[in-house]
Amino acid sequence: MPPFLIVFTLLSCIHTPANSAATDTILAGQSLAVDDKLISGNGRYALGFFQAEGTTNWYLGIWFNTVPKFTPAWVGNRDNPVKNTTSLELTISHDGNLVILNRSTMSIIWSTQANISRNSTTARLLSTGNLVLADSSNLSEFLWQSFDHPTDTFFPGAKHGWDKATGLNRRFVSWKSLTDPATGVYYYEVDPAAFDQIVLVALNSSIPYWSSGAWNGKYFSGIPEMAARHSISANFVHNDREKYWTYKLVPQYMDPNMLTRNVIDISGQMKTFIWMKGTPDWVMINAQPRDQCDVDAICGPFTICNDNDFPHCNCMEGFTITSPKDWDLEDRAGGCSRKTKLDCISHRGTTHTTDKFYSMPCVKLPNDAPEVDAAASASECAQVCLNNCSCTAYSFGDNGCSMWHNKLLNIRALPCSGTTNSNRETLYLRLSAKDVQSLKKNRRGIVIGIVTGTGVSILGLFALILLLMIWKNKQKNSGQILNDSQVCTGVIAFRYSDLQRATKKFTDKLGGGGFGYVFKGFIKGSNAIAVKMLNGAYQGEKQFRAEVSTIGAVQHINLVKLVGFCCDGSKRLLVYEYMSNHSLDVHLFRSNSTMLNWTARYQIGLGVARGLAYLHDSCRDCIIHCDIKLENILLDSSLLPKIADFGMAKLIGRDYSRVLTTMRGTTGYLAPEWISGVPITPKVDVYSYGMVLLEIISGRRNSCTSCPSGGNADVYFPVYAAHKLLEGDIEGLVDHKLHGDIKLDEVELACKVACWCIQDDELDRPTMGQVVQILEGLVEITMPPVPRLLQSMAGSVHQKCP
């Protein structure tokens, strides 16, 4: 699925009404009440009224009926909510239109507004998610359809683009906030210009901040991965009457238990999500643009956006959040406002101003600043800005003097150290003299506080008293995590004491390894978590938080979700979702665990491949796991595989390779590159995956030290498997506990994949994306050679284990 074919909107504050109707049609004379809903023929979609939590606003919407998390995909009256539902109903009006009617006042709140000359119409919710209005005598001819009036979600089969004859523009517009489906500030449309592409645009700007690239007949040039996605069939039409693109799902390549969703999020990104049957929530698998700060005016005026920080948006110095309530709901259009008015505004009648400039180094400047040729120096540039009260900031560099007037948008923080960045400049922000003086005092106060012993003593005494008060207050609390530990979005910043209580002082150990021990805990009284106490995390707090924020943003159905973290002094802990079926090695090598049949094993192998392919190819920066093994593949209650410990390389830092190389020998999971010392690539994960796949097939450890005794089982199994594959004897490679209940074609395919993955030269190994396509049956694979390095290490195919 390409990165723009589904979208996620955080809707934790919305609930669905009760279900009392089980039909997909409204006939003339019938009505749908607040507590009723239509259900499509396939049961996938529902239509009815829903209410936004915390408000009295009600809306008519279409949502995903089978997904536990209520997720609207279309809203009829998004800009005209209903307050009173006492006499609210959806019905066919006398003119044949579908309307939301207030019975008590007989007023129409919303209407399809179709040009209908008859009143014998029928409304129906189709299995595609399309709400249609048609004449009862000809239901195949639509008089009106919701696909022509989308909100934020792109349904398969719908047209996205222009009807040149009628002027209709089917474009998708984001919600205003997490709980307000009103028209937001971002939209996604087919480029109205000559280019056959799709663009993302902010409503206050006509310049796209992201484009798909031109359609080349098969895919958009900026999204080449579309060519390899057999699960969708896309088409772009451009003629005298229409200019649109559409896509449909190809059933034979789709998992029947999976749903996809394409939405323009309130973040201004097109987000791709999937939902699997049995899972509680959507999982985002991609977003475009990938960097949040690439979205136009994402943080609002007078803010700084930082992709490497959490949260991404912060007010500039001298400013404060305009509307904290809206900000919490991710509606940041209001941005930040000045703490103190400028002197030139307060005293408009004077020609002199006391306003000052505050320097902001290491930022990327917006591109819309006019250049002032008259200013030959930085001081001249500053004076020109001061002479105009609308001037809010200036910059002076190699390109001369630039200045910005009124609202200041799209300022982006860049690292001040490290690699050279030609975009890194200094912005001089105009503030009142009072605010500039206050900022200078704060800076001096920090220095004075460091060098003044008496001040430190007083502050230390005060801090001690404060800590004692906090400690006493905590004794009154139960063992649950406190509510104020939570963050509105993203990962949760836990306190160490809260995690101590949640894990009963780290007594329930789930396991451990080179990176630390893992403990089971509970939050909010019932939700299980897994808490990993890291060993050897050497970063400072700011860097650790930045890395955790990056890892938390990586979400995929086959990756363990990072719930939160703790950074307390030298302590570094990560909090993950708890996997009730533990790790894969437990099921393969312990007799008292659930026996995995062949179908489950094959799907686990495929799921792990999908997760790794996502880490390598679909994240903003390629993530190499570096430690793929059975212990890092966890299973949920439905035996869905999830990869754990991804992103540890950045968190552990300099000791990462040492931890890895001391954990296993060269004939374990580690690729030869680790031993030779050459730079590693994603192909080290491919090698490890091949070893894991052999273990899944055989039910045996790949290392000699774990080989059982007796017969052919004594040989080093990866080499033995490669030879048996060449001989055409694959049945004997399968775990004997399966008693022959297997699919030989899948076993052969899996063995071929595994043996290609463990080739000596990384260039001979496939990518994880290719592995996924092979296991899905989309790409043919040839017979692999026996890995020479492994064979030489093992001595020969008949060498016994020591």
Secondary structure, DSSP 8 states (H G I E B T S, - for coil): --TTS------TTEE-------BSEE-TT-EEETT-EEE-TTSSEEEEEEEETTS--EEEEEEETT-SS--EEEETTTTS-BS--TTEEEEE-TTS-EEEEETTTTEEEEE-----S-S-EEEEE-TTS-EEEEETTEEEEEEEEGGGS--SB--TT--EEEETTTTEE--EEEESSSS--SEEEEEEEE-SSSS--EEEEETT-SS-SEE---B-SSSBTT-GGGGG-TTEEEEEEESSSEEEEEEEE-GGGS-TTEEEEEEE-TTS-EEEEEEETT-SS-EEEEEESSSGGGSTTTT-TTEEE-TTSSSSEEE-TTEEES-HHHHHTT--TT-EEESS--HHHHTTT-S----EEEEEEEEE--S---EETT--SHHHHHHHHHTSTTEEEEEEETTEEEEEESS---EEE--SSSS--TT-EEEEEEE-HHHHHHHHHHHHHHHHHHH-HHHHHHHHHHHHHHHHHHHHHHHTS-SS--GGG--SSSSEE--HHHHHHHTTTTTSEEEEETTEEEEEEEETTTEEEEEEEESS--S-HHHHHHHHHHHHH---TTB--EEEEEEETTEEEEEEE--TT-BHHHHHH-TTS----HHHHHHHHHHHHHHHHHHHHTSSS-------SGGGEEE-TT--EEE-STTHHHHHGGGHHHHHHTTS-TTTT--HHHHHT----THHHHHHHHHHHHHHHHSS-SSGGG---SGGGGB-HHHHHHHHHHHT--GGGS-GGGTT-S-HHHHHHHHHHHHHHT-SSGGGS--HHHHHHHHTTSS--------HHHHHHH-STT-B--
